[in-house]
Amino acid sequence: MRTVPNVTRGTVYAASAAVCFGMTPRIRRFVLGFVIAVAVLGAMLYALTRIYVEYQAHQAISLLAKSARLQIGDSESSVLPLVERYSGFKWMPEPLSPKEDWIEKDEYVYQRNLLSDYKYELGVSPFGTVTGHLGRLTKRVRAVRKFFPSCLQVVLGMRDWGTVVELSIRQGRVQSVLAMTLVEGRTEWLGDKWELRDGMPHHDMKPRTYVIGTSFLEMEDGGGMMIENVVTPRASVEQVQAARNFNASCLTSIRGCTGVCDLAPRALQYLKQHPEATWNITPPKCP
């Protein structure tokens, strides 16, 4: 009787696949090389993008630190180097609606006295989504990010975020300083904002040196929550630190941050210890 040589099951599968797809050894080597090249290219793009995002995060933290040193009453000329360093631009705020359109006339007078002559806006955003500034490099990195499926972008740590600083100028002096950071969290957008100003957000609020509130975020790809901190020049060191401290690792975290408790733990801890700082917020239950 004629015998048939023994073959492994894997060999049979491989031979069957080669026959089914009509792949010669030369074609198989080409396909394998192509797959490896694509994988290497993807890895390189990912590594370069991560380095870029980490650098931009460093720039954002530096911008926030420099902005935190500004004081109400500083001359306009003293802030121009910072504006130039971060490619800022000047813009005019919209005028208030006529007084007769306001239900609370006292609020109209209060807000009118807070109007600035103009503002400087500067910021950092790796993909240009938050600040809207799309330089040549930003456009290229944004294209690299789109190379990866949206479901993989956040998994790979390519979370969208941006930091914006507004300097309000009145009669050649700094009237107020506002800094805001928005970041794509695990399940929603998160925001942290602090503002140095010489007064409360509304005329009927009890004068305080530090208040904490919240506001809703509406982004193109979803919504979320933002913590708002308002401090005055009379705020204590503890209050200023609570207002301006946020979890910067949320910008580059692969896992991502969950909720404002992750993003702004210092402010919420202060609010828990000092409920009198409550503005328009229901304090979340943070662990």
PyMOL commands that set and color helices and strands:
alter all, ss='L'
color gray80, all
select helices_A, chain A and resi 9-21+25-68+76-85+99-101+105-114+136-147+150-153+237-244+248-251+259-263+265-273+275-277
alter helices_A, ss='H'
color red, helices_A
select strands_A, chain A and resi 89-91+118-124+161-170+173-184+189-196+210-219+222-231
alter strands_A, ss='S'
color yellow, strands_A
deselect
rebuild
show_as cartoon
